[in-house]
C-alpha cells in the first residue's frame, strides 16, 4: 500500500517499449473500462476471457481520458484520450511513479496520495474536485500548470481486493481561470468554439458539483477533526482505522493509525478487552455503551502505559445491504472527573471511619467519669462515711462532673466555630501575655506528667488584633496536645517570635511524633493519633480542628510537622502583626511556615 511515503516506486529496469506493452495489457485484460459510464462506480474483474487487441481498441476508443495506477501509484496504463490531454507518450510514463511523470506541489501530492489510499482502503470511489498537476508544453519547453477534476475508482482483483485504481480526469483549467478572472474582476476568457461547448458544459457541471462536494467533505472533516470527544471510524472485521480525530490522538498517542487494523495500530488494547468488544459489536450489529472503563495507552516513545478512564460507544455502521461494514467509535476522556470522584469517595469513607471512631471514643470518654461518680454516689448513699470520706467522695463527683462538662463544652464549641457562629471580640493583644495565661492554665497537666517546659519570648512586644480568650484557648489546646502525646518526663518548647508583619508561635515536643499521612489530616475533625498505654489523658480528637478554625478566624495559618514516629512534633501558628502606627493588623501575602 502506498502509505504516506514520498518514496518513489519505479518499475525495475526494462525496455520502455516492453514495459508499457506488458503493463497496459495486464491492466486492460482485467478491467471493464467501458462498462461503467464515465469511469465512476466500482469496477469488477472480468470473468470471461477477451482478446487483448479488443480490450486495447475499446480502451483507446473512449473519448474520456483514463489512467491506470497500481497500488504503489506507479502508472500501469493510459488510453489515447489521456495521452492527448496530457501531451505525453505511453512509453514515457508507464512504469513511472505517477508524480514523477506529472509533477505537482507537496500539498497536492499529499491530497492525491490520500485519495488513492482511501480507494484502496474502502474499495469505494473517491472524488477530488480540484487537483493541479503539470503537463509538458506542446512546444516541449518545460511544463505548464493544468487543473483537473478527478475521479478515482477501484479495480478489484479475483480476490476481491483492489488491484488497480482507475483515474478519470476532466481538464477544468479554463473553468479555474474563469473563476479567478471573475473573482479578480479581470477580462473573461475567449468564447469556446461550438464543437467545444458540449464538453465544456459537461466539465463545468462536473467541476461545480465536485467543488460543492469537496466543500461539504472538507467541512465535515474539519468538524470531525476538531470535535472535543474522541472519534474514529473502523472498517471491516479487522477494524481497520479509516479516520481518527485529534482527541483520539491525544487519548491514545500520536501513532500511525490510518489503514492499520486496531490490533496493529494500538496493540495494548487486545489484552484489555476492547478488541473483544469490537468483535462482538461487528458480529451482533448491536451498539455497546460503556461508562468509566479503565484503559492504558502508550502515549510516548517508550513502553510506559498511561491509565485513563473513558465513557464511550461502539456504534455499528450498517451498509445499504443491511450488513455491518464498520464501527464508529465516539467517547469522552473522563479521567479528571473519575479521579476527583474517587478522591471524594475516599474522603467520605475516611470521614465515616473518623466519625465511627469518634463515637466510640466519645462513649469511652463519657463512660470513664461515670464509674468514679457511681462509686462515690453509692458510698454516700450508704451513710457510713465519716466527714473526711464525704468530702473525698464529693470532690470525686465534682472533679468528674467538671471533666464531663469540659467534654460537652468542647463539642459545643467546635460546633459553633465550624458553623461560623462564633464572633471574635478583637482587641490589641500582646501574645507574650497569651503565652503566660495558657501556661498557667496547663501547668497542672504538664507537671502531672513531669514534662520540662522551655519558653522563648522575643525582646520586643508581639502585638496582634485578636480575641485574647480564644488565642489562649489555641495555645492551651496545643500544650494539652503536646502533654498527651509525649511520654512522661518529656520536653515541651514554646517559642514566640515576631517580625514587621508576622507573629509566630510554635509548640514543639519530643513525643510520639506523627506519620506523614496523619500530618496531612491532623486538623481534620475527629482525627487523632493511636492511643498508647501511657497516654492516659484521653480526648475527643477535636482540639486541633477547633484550633485551626480559631486561627483562621484571626486571619492566620497553622502548620503541623514531624520528622516521623517517635521523633516529636511541631505546631506553628502565624498571625498578622498589629501595626502600632494605626492599630490595624498587617496581612502578609503568604504565611511563613
C-alpha positions as CSV (number, residue, x, y, z in Angstrom):
1,X,0.0,0.0,0.0
2,X,1.4,3.5,-0.9
3,X,1.0,4.9,2.7
4,X,2.2,8.5,3.3
5,X,5.7,8.0,2.0
6,X,7.2,10.3,-0.5
7,X,9.4,7.5,-1.6
8,X,9.2,6.9,-5.3
9,X,8.4,3.4,-6.5
10,X,9.9,2.9,-10.0
11,X,9.4,-0.3,-12.1
12,X,12.5,-2.5,-12.5
13,X,14.8,-1.7,-15.3
14,X,13.5,-3.0,-18.7
15,X,13.0,-1.5,-22.1
16,X,10.3,1.2,-22.1
17,X,8.5,-0.3,-25.0
18,X,8.2,-3.7,-23.5
19,X,7.3,-2.3,-20.0
20,X,4.5,-0.2,-21.5
21,X,3.0,-3.0,-23.6
22,X,3.2,-5.5,-20.7
23,X,1.7,-3.2,-18.1
24,X,-1.0,-1.9,-20.3
25,X,-2.1,-5.3,-21.4
26,X,-2.1,-6.6,-17.8
27,X,-4.3,-3.8,-16.7
28,X,-6.6,-3.9,-19.7
29,X,-7.1,-7.7,-19.5
30,X,-8.6,-7.4,-16.0
31,X,-10.9,-4.4,-16.2
32,X,-14.2,-3.4,-17.7
33,X,-13.2,0.2,-18.5
34,X,-16.2,1.0,-20.7
35,X,-18.9,-0.9,-18.9
36,X,-19.2,1.8,-16.2
37,X,-20.2,5.1,-17.5
38,X,-17.8,8.0,-17.1
39,X,-15.4,5.9,-15.1
40,X,-17.4,6.0,-11.9
41,X,-18.6,3.2,-9.7
42,X,-16.8,0.1,-8.6
43,X,-15.2,-1.9,-11.4
44,X,-15.2,-5.7,-11.1
45,X,-12.7,-8.0,-12.6
46,X,-13.7,-9.7,-15.9
47,X,-14.8,-13.3,-15.6
48,X,-14.6,-14.3,-19.3
49,X,-11.5,-14.2,-21.5
50,X,-11.3,-11.4,-24.0
51,X,-8.8,-10.8,-26.8
52,X,-6.1,-8.3,-25.9
53,X,-6.4,-6.2,-29.0
54,X,-10.2,-6.0,-28.4
55,X,-9.5,-4.6,-25.0
56,X,-7.0,-2.2,-26.4
57,X,-9.4,-1.0,-29.0
58,X,-12.2,-0.4,-26.5
59,X,-9.8,1.3,-24.1
60,X,-8.3,3.6,-26.8
61,X,-11.7,4.4,-28.4
62,X,-13.1,6.0,-25.3
63,X,-13.3,9.8,-25.6
64,X,-12.8,10.0,-21.8
65,X,-9.2,10.1,-20.6
66,X,-8.2,7.2,-18.3
67,X,-5.0,6.4,-16.3
68,X,-4.4,3.1,-14.6
69,X,-2.4,3.2,-11.3
70,X,-1.1,0.2,-9.3
71,X,-1.2,0.1,-5.5
72,X,2.1,1.9,-5.3
73,X,1.0,4.8,-7.5
74,X,3.0,3.5,-10.5
75,X,1.4,4.1,-13.9
76,X,0.2,0.8,-15.4
77,X,-1.5,2.1,-18.5
78,X,-3.3,5.0,-20.1
79,X,-5.6,5.5,-23.1
80,X,-5.2,7.7,-26.1
81,X,-7.5,10.4,-24.8
82,X,-5.4,10.7,-21.6
83,X,-2.2,10.8,-23.5
84,X,-3.6,13.5,-25.8
85,X,-4.9,15.6,-22.9
86,X,-1.5,15.5,-21.2
87,X,0.8,15.7,-24.2
88,X,2.6,12.5,-23.2
89,X,3.6,9.3,-25.0
90,X,2.7,6.0,-23.3
91,X,6.3,4.8,-23.3
92,X,7.4,7.9,-21.4
93,X,5.1,7.3,-18.4
94,X,4.3,3.6,-18.0
95,X,6.2,2.1,-15.1
96,X,7.0,5.5,-13.6
97,X,5.6,6.8,-10.3
98,X,2.7,9.0,-11.2
99,X,4.0,12.2,-9.8
100,X,7.4,11.7,-11.4
101,X,5.6,11.8,-14.7
102,X,3.3,14.7,-13.7
103,X,5.0,17.0,-11.2
104,X,2.9,18.9,-8.6
105,X,3.4,20.7,-5.3
106,X,3.7,18.9,-2.0
107,X,0.2,19.7,-0.7
108,X,-1.5,18.5,-3.9
109,X,0.7,15.4,-3.8
110,X,-0.5,14.6,-0.3
111,X,-4.1,15.1,-1.4
112,X,-3.7,12.7,-4.4
113,X,-2.0,10.0,-2.3
114,X,-4.7,10.3,0.3
115,X,-7.4,9.9,-2.3
116,X,-5.8,6.7,-3.8
117,X,-5.3,5.3,-0.3
118,X,-9.0,5.9,0.5
119,X,-9.9,3.9,-2.6
120,X,-7.6,1.0,-1.8
121,X,-8.8,1.0,1.9
122,X,-12.5,1.4,1.3
123,X,-12.9,-0.1,-2.2
124,X,-15.2,2.9,-2.9
125,X,-15.0,5.7,-5.5
126,X,-13.2,8.9,-4.3
127,X,-13.7,12.3,-6.0
128,X,-11.3,15.2,-6.0
129,X,-12.9,18.5,-7.0
130,X,-9.8,20.3,-8.0
131,X,-6.2,19.0,-8.4
132,X,-3.3,20.6,-10.0
133,X,-0.6,18.6,-11.9
134,X,1.6,19.8,-14.7
135,X,1.9,18.5,-18.2
136,X,4.6,19.1,-20.8
137,X,4.1,22.1,-23.1
138,X,3.3,21.3,-26.7
139,X,6.4,23.1,-27.8
140,X,8.5,20.9,-25.4
141,X,9.7,23.9,-23.4
142,X,9.1,22.7,-19.8
143,X,5.7,22.1,-18.1
144,X,2.5,24.1,-17.8
145,X,0.1,24.1,-14.9
146,X,-3.2,22.4,-15.5
147,X,-6.2,21.9,-13.2
148,X,-8.3,18.7,-13.2
149,X,-11.4,17.3,-11.5
150,X,-10.5,13.7,-10.8
151,X,-12.4,10.5,-10.0
152,X,-10.5,7.6,-8.6
153,X,-12.3,4.2,-8.9
154,X,-11.3,0.8,-7.5
155,X,-10.5,-2.1,-9.9
156,X,-10.9,-5.3,-7.9
157,X,-8.9,-8.5,-8.5
158,X,-10.1,-12.0,-8.3
159,X,-9.5,-12.0,-4.5
160,X,-11.9,-9.1,-4.1
161,X,-9.1,-6.7,-3.1
162,X,-8.2,-3.5,-5.0
163,X,-5.6,-4.4,-7.7
164,X,-5.6,-1.1,-9.6
165,X,-7.0,2.4,-9.3
166,X,-8.6,3.9,-12.4
167,X,-8.1,7.7,-12.7
168,X,-10.6,9.6,-14.8
169,X,-9.5,13.3,-15.0
170,X,-11.5,16.2,-16.5
171,X,-9.5,19.2,-17.6
172,X,-11.0,22.2,-15.8
173,X,-8.2,24.6,-16.3
174,X,-10.3,27.1,-18.3
175,X,-13.0,26.9,-15.6
176,X,-10.5,27.6,-12.9
177,X,-9.1,30.6,-14.9
178,X,-12.6,31.8,-15.5
179,X,-13.3,31.6,-11.8
180,X,-10.2,33.5,-10.9
181,X,-10.9,36.1,-13.6
182,X,-14.4,36.6,-12.4
183,X,-13.2,36.9,-8.8
184,X,-10.4,39.3,-9.6
185,X,-12.5,41.4,-12.0
186,X,-10.3,40.7,-15.0
187,X,-11.3,40.0,-18.6
188,X,-13.3,36.9,-19.3
189,X,-11.6,34.2,-21.4
190,X,-12.3,33.9,-25.1
191,X,-15.5,32.2,-26.1
192,X,-15.3,28.5,-26.8
193,X,-15.7,27.1,-30.3
194,X,-19.1,25.4,-31.0
195,X,-17.6,21.9,-31.1
196,X,-16.0,22.6,-27.6
197,X,-19.2,23.8,-25.9
198,X,-20.7,20.4,-25.1
199,X,-17.5,19.1,-23.5
200,X,-17.0,22.4,-21.7
201,X,-20.6,22.4,-20.3
202,X,-20.3,18.8,-19.1
203,X,-16.9,19.6,-17.5
204,X,-18.3,22.7,-15.8
205,X,-21.2,20.7,-14.4
206,X,-18.9,18.0,-13.0
207,X,-16.5,20.6,-11.8
208,X,-19.1,22.7,-9.9
209,X,-20.7,19.5,-8.4
210,X,-17.3,18.3,-7.3
211,X,-16.5,21.7,-5.8
212,X,-19.7,21.6,-3.7
213,X,-19.0,18.0,-2.7
214,X,-15.4,18.8,-1.7
215,X,-16.5,21.8,0.3
216,X,-19.1,19.6,2.2
217,X,-16.5,16.9,2.8
218,X,-13.9,19.4,4.0
219,X,-16.4,21.0,6.4
220,X,-17.4,17.6,7.8
221,X,-13.7,16.5,8.1
222,X,-13.0,19.8,9.9
223,X,-15.8,19.2,12.4
224,X,-14.8,15.6,12.9
225,X,-11.1,16.6,13.4
226,X,-11.9,19.3,15.9
227,X,-14.6,17.5,17.9
228,X,-13.9,17.6,21.6
229,X,-14.8,14.0,22.1
230,X,-12.5,11.3,20.6
231,X,-13.8,9.7,17.4
232,X,-12.7,7.0,15.0
233,X,-14.1,5.1,12.1
234,X,-13.1,1.5,11.8
235,X,-13.8,-0.6,8.7
236,X,-14.2,-4.4,8.2
237,X,-13.9,-7.3,10.5
238,X,-10.3,-6.4,11.3
239,X,-11.4,-2.9,12.4
240,X,-9.1,-1.0,10.1
241,X,-8.7,2.6,11.0
242,X,-10.2,4.9,8.3
243,X,-10.5,8.1,10.2
244,X,-9.3,9.4,13.6
245,X,-9.6,12.9,15.1
246,X,-7.2,15.0,17.2
247,X,-8.9,13.9,20.5
248,X,-8.2,10.3,19.7
249,X,-4.5,11.1,19.2
250,X,-4.4,12.9,22.5
251,X,-6.0,10.0,24.2
252,X,-4.1,7.0,22.8
253,X,-1.0,8.6,21.5
254,X,0.4,10.0,18.2
255,X,0.9,6.9,16.1
256,X,0.3,5.6,12.6
257,X,-3.4,4.7,12.6
258,X,-4.8,5.0,9.1
259,X,-5.0,1.8,7.1
260,X,-4.0,-0.4,10.0
261,X,-6.1,-2.9,12.0
262,X,-6.8,-1.8,15.6
263,X,-4.7,-4.7,17.0
264,X,-1.7,-3.5,15.0
265,X,-2.2,0.3,15.5
266,X,-2.9,0.0,19.2
267,X,-1.7,-3.4,20.3
268,X,-2.1,-2.7,24.0
269,X,-6.0,-2.8,23.7
270,X,-6.0,-6.5,22.9
271,X,-5.3,-7.7,26.5
272,X,-7.7,-5.0,27.9
273,X,-10.8,-6.4,26.3
274,X,-11.5,-3.6,23.8
275,X,-10.9,-5.8,20.7
276,X,-13.3,-8.5,22.0
277,X,-16.0,-5.8,22.4
278,X,-15.3,-4.5,18.8
279,X,-15.6,-8.1,17.5
280,X,-18.9,-8.5,19.4
281,X,-20.4,-5.3,18.0
282,X,-19.3,-6.2,14.5
283,X,-20.9,-9.7,14.7
284,X,-24.1,-8.7,16.5
285,X,-24.7,-5.3,14.9
286,X,-25.7,-4.0,18.4
287,X,-24.2,-0.9,19.9
288,X,-22.1,-1.1,23.0
289,X,-22.2,1.7,25.6
290,X,-19.5,1.8,28.4
291,X,-19.1,4.1,31.3
292,X,-16.0,4.8,33.4
293,X,-13.9,2.0,31.8
294,X,-10.1,2.0,32.6
295,X,-7.7,1.9,29.7
296,X,-3.9,2.1,29.4
297,X,-2.2,3.6,26.4
298,X,1.4,4.1,25.2
299,X,1.4,7.9,24.6
300,X,5.1,8.4,24.4
301,X,8.1,6.8,22.6
302,X,8.7,4.3,25.4
303,X,6.6,1.4,26.6
304,X,5.1,3.3,29.6
305,X,1.4,2.8,29.8
306,X,-0.7,5.8,31.0
307,X,-4.0,5.0,32.6
308,X,-7.2,6.9,31.8
309,X,-10.9,6.4,32.2
310,X,-13.4,6.7,29.4
311,X,-17.1,6.9,28.6
312,X,-17.6,5.6,25.0
313,X,-19.9,3.9,22.5
314,X,-19.2,1.4,19.7
315,X,-21.8,2.1,17.1
316,X,-22.1,-0.3,14.2
317,X,-22.0,1.2,10.7
318,X,-24.6,-0.6,8.6
319,X,-24.4,-0.6,4.7
320,X,-27.2,-0.4,2.2
321,X,-27.5,-4.2,2.2
322,X,-28.1,-4.3,5.9
323,X,-24.7,-5.8,6.8
324,X,-22.3,-4.3,9.3
325,X,-19.4,-2.7,7.4
326,X,-17.6,-1.0,10.2
327,X,-17.8,0.6,13.7
328,X,-18.0,4.3,14.7
329,X,-16.2,5.0,18.0
330,X,-17.1,8.0,20.0
331,X,-16.4,8.9,23.6
332,X,-15.1,11.2,26.3
333,X,-12.0,11.1,28.4
334,X,-13.4,11.4,32.0
335,X,-10.1,10.7,33.8
336,X,-10.1,14.0,35.7
337,X,-13.8,13.6,36.8
338,X,-13.2,10.0,37.7
339,X,-10.1,10.7,39.8
340,X,-11.9,13.7,41.5
341,X,-14.9,11.4,42.2
342,X,-12.6,8.8,43.7
343,X,-10.9,11.3,45.9
344,X,-14.4,12.4,47.2
345,X,-15.3,8.8,47.8
346,X,-12.1,8.2,49.7
347,X,-12.7,11.4,51.7
348,X,-16.2,10.4,52.6
349,X,-15.1,6.9,53.6
350,X,-12.4,8.4,55.8
351,X,-14.8,10.8,57.4
352,X,-17.2,8.0,58.1
353,X,-14.4,6.0,59.7
354,X,-13.3,9.1,61.7
355,X,-16.9,9.6,62.9
356,X,-17.3,6.0,63.9
357,X,-14.0,6.1,65.8
358,X,-15.1,9.4,67.4
359,X,-18.4,8.0,68.6
360,X,-16.6,5.0,70.1
361,X,-14.2,7.4,71.8
362,X,-16.9,9.7,73.0
363,X,-18.7,6.8,74.6
364,X,-15.5,5.8,76.3
365,X,-14.6,9.3,77.4
366,X,-18.1,9.9,78.9
367,X,-18.2,6.4,80.5
368,X,-14.9,6.8,82.3
369,X,-16.1,9.5,84.7
370,X,-19.3,7.7,85.4
371,X,-17.5,4.8,87.2
372,X,-16.0,7.0,90.0
373,X,-19.2,9.1,90.1
374,X,-21.2,6.0,90.6
375,X,-18.9,4.6,93.2
376,X,-18.9,7.9,95.2
377,X,-22.6,8.2,95.0
378,X,-23.0,4.6,96.2
379,X,-20.8,5.2,99.2
380,X,-22.7,8.4,100.1
381,X,-26.0,6.6,99.9
382,X,-24.8,4.0,102.4
383,X,-24.4,6.8,105.0
384,X,-21.4,5.1,106.6
385,X,-18.7,7.6,105.6
386,X,-17.2,10.0,108.0
387,X,-16.8,13.7,107.3
388,X,-13.5,13.2,105.5
389,X,-14.9,10.4,103.4
390,X,-17.9,12.5,102.5
391,X,-15.6,15.4,101.4
392,X,-13.5,13.0,99.3
393,X,-16.5,11.4,97.6
394,X,-17.9,14.8,96.9
395,X,-14.6,16.0,95.5
396,X,-14.5,13.0,93.1
397,X,-18.0,13.7,91.9
398,X,-17.2,17.4,91.3
399,X,-14.0,16.6,89.5
400,X,-15.5,14.1,87.2
401,X,-18.6,16.3,86.5
402,X,-16.2,19.1,85.5
403,X,-14.4,16.7,83.2
404,X,-17.6,15.7,81.6
405,X,-18.8,19.3,81.3
406,X,-15.5,20.1,79.6
407,X,-16.0,17.4,77.0
408,X,-19.5,18.7,76.3
409,X,-18.3,22.3,76.1
410,X,-15.6,21.2,73.6
411,X,-18.2,19.6,71.5
412,X,-20.5,22.6,71.6
413,X,-17.6,25.0,71.0
414,X,-16.3,23.2,67.9
415,X,-19.8,23.0,66.5
416,X,-20.2,26.8,66.9
417,X,-16.9,27.6,65.4
418,X,-17.1,25.3,62.4
419,X,-20.5,26.7,61.6
420,X,-19.3,30.3,61.8
421,X,-21.4,31.1,64.9
422,X,-18.6,32.5,66.9
423,X,-17.9,36.2,67.0
424,X,-14.4,37.3,67.9
425,X,-14.0,40.1,70.4
426,X,-11.0,41.6,68.8
427,X,-8.7,44.0,70.7
428,X,-5.0,44.8,70.7
429,X,-3.4,41.7,72.4
430,X,0.1,41.1,73.4
431,X,1.0,37.5,72.5
432,X,3.5,37.2,75.4
433,X,0.6,37.6,77.8
434,X,-1.3,34.9,75.9
435,X,1.7,32.5,76.4
436,X,1.7,33.3,80.1
437,X,-2.0,32.7,80.6
438,X,-2.0,29.4,78.6
439,X,1.0,28.1,80.6
440,X,-0.7,29.0,83.8
441,X,-3.8,27.1,82.8
442,X,-2.0,24.0,81.6
443,X,0.7,23.9,84.3
444,X,-1.1,21.2,86.4
445,X,-1.3,18.9,83.4
446,X,2.3,19.5,82.4
447,X,3.5,19.0,86.0
448,X,1.4,15.9,86.5
449,X,3.3,14.2,83.6
450,X,6.6,15.7,84.7
451,X,7.3,17.5,81.4
452,X,10.1,20.1,81.3
453,X,8.8,23.3,79.7
454,X,11.1,25.8,78.0
455,X,9.7,29.2,76.9
456,X,11.4,31.6,74.5
457,X,10.0,35.1,74.1
458,X,11.1,38.0,71.9
459,X,12.8,41.0,73.4
460,X,10.2,43.3,71.8
461,X,6.4,43.2,72.0
462,X,4.5,40.9,69.6
463,X,1.0,42.5,69.3
464,X,-1.9,41.1,67.3
465,X,-5.5,42.1,66.8
466,X,-7.4,39.2,68.4
467,X,-9.7,37.7,70.9
468,X,-7.5,37.1,73.9
469,X,-9.6,34.3,75.4
470,X,-9.7,32.4,72.1
471,X,-6.0,32.8,71.5
472,X,-5.3,31.5,75.0
473,X,-7.6,28.6,74.0
474,X,-5.5,27.9,70.9
475,X,-2.2,27.7,72.8
476,X,-3.8,25.7,75.7
477,X,-5.0,23.1,73.2
478,X,-1.6,22.9,71.6
479,X,0.1,22.5,75.0
480,X,-2.5,19.9,76.0
481,X,-1.9,18.0,72.8
482,X,1.8,18.0,73.5
483,X,1.3,16.8,77.0
484,X,-0.9,13.9,76.0
485,X,1.3,12.7,73.2
486,X,4.6,13.0,75.0
487,X,5.7,10.2,77.4
488,X,6.2,11.2,81.0
489,X,9.3,13.2,81.7
490,X,9.3,14.7,78.2
491,X,10.2,18.2,76.9
492,X,7.8,20.9,75.6
493,X,9.2,24.1,74.0
494,X,7.2,27.2,73.4
495,X,8.7,29.8,71.1
496,X,7.3,33.2,70.3
497,X,8.9,35.4,67.6
498,X,7.8,38.4,65.5
499,X,8.9,40.5,62.5
500,X,7.5,43.5,60.9
501,X,4.4,41.8,59.6
502,X,4.0,38.5,61.3
503,X,3.9,36.9,64.8
504,X,4.8,33.3,65.0
505,X,4.0,30.9,67.9
506,X,5.3,27.4,67.9
507,X,4.9,24.4,70.3
508,X,7.5,21.6,69.9
509,X,7.6,18.3,71.9
510,X,9.7,15.2,71.8
511,X,6.7,12.9,71.9
512,X,5.4,10.1,69.7
513,X,5.5,12.2,66.5
514,X,3.2,11.8,63.5
515,X,3.4,9.7,60.4
516,X,3.1,11.5,57.1
517,X,-0.5,10.6,56.5
518,X,-1.6,12.0,59.9
519,X,0.3,15.2,59.3
520,X,-1.8,15.9,56.2
521,X,-5.1,15.4,58.2
522,X,-4.0,16.4,61.7
523,X,-6.5,19.3,61.7
524,X,-9.4,17.3,60.4
525,X,-12.4,16.9,62.8
526,X,-12.1,13.7,64.8
527,X,-8.6,12.9,63.6
528,X,-6.4,11.5,66.4
529,X,-3.3,9.5,66.8
530,X,-3.4,6.0,68.1
531,X,-3.8,5.7,71.8
532,X,-0.8,4.4,73.7
533,X,-0.8,2.8,77.2
534,X,0.9,5.8,78.8
535,X,-1.4,8.3,77.1
536,X,-3.9,8.5,79.9
537,X,-5.5,11.9,79.3
538,X,-8.0,10.8,76.7
539,X,-9.6,13.4,74.5
540,X,-12.1,13.5,71.6
541,X,-9.8,14.4,68.8
542,X,-11.5,17.8,68.2
543,X,-8.9,20.1,69.7
544,X,-6.8,20.7,66.6
545,X,-9.8,21.2,64.4
546,X,-11.0,23.8,66.9
547,X,-7.6,25.4,66.9
548,X,-7.4,25.6,63.1
549,X,-10.8,27.3,62.8
550,X,-10.0,29.9,65.5
551,X,-6.6,30.7,63.9
552,X,-8.2,31.1,60.5
553,X,-10.9,33.4,62.0
554,X,-7.9,35.6,63.1
555,X,-6.6,35.7,59.5
556,X,-3.7,33.3,60.4
557,X,-2.5,29.9,59.5
558,X,-1.4,26.8,61.4
559,X,1.0,24.1,60.2
560,X,2.0,20.7,61.7
561,X,5.3,19.0,61.0
562,X,7.1,15.9,62.4
563,X,10.3,14.1,61.4
564,X,8.5,10.9,61.9
565,X,7.2,8.4,64.5
566,X,9.0,8.7,67.9
567,X,10.7,12.0,66.9
568,X,8.2,14.6,68.2
569,X,6.0,17.2,66.6
570,X,5.9,20.9,66.0
571,X,2.8,23.1,65.6
572,X,3.3,26.6,64.3
573,X,0.7,29.4,64.4
574,X,1.3,32.5,62.2
575,X,-0.8,35.6,62.8
576,X,-0.8,39.1,61.2
577,X,1.1,41.5,63.4
578,X,-0.7,44.6,64.7
579,X,0.6,47.8,63.1
580,X,1.4,50.0,66.1
581,X,1.0,53.2,64.0
582,X,-2.7,52.8,63.1
583,X,-3.8,49.9,65.3
584,X,-4.6,47.7,62.3
585,X,-3.3,44.2,61.6
586,X,-0.8,43.6,58.8
587,X,-1.8,40.9,56.3
588,X,1.2,39.3,54.7
589,X,0.8,38.0,51.2
590,X,1.8,34.4,52.3
591,X,2.2,32.7,55.6
592,X,5.6,31.7,56.7
593,X,5.8,28.0,57.5
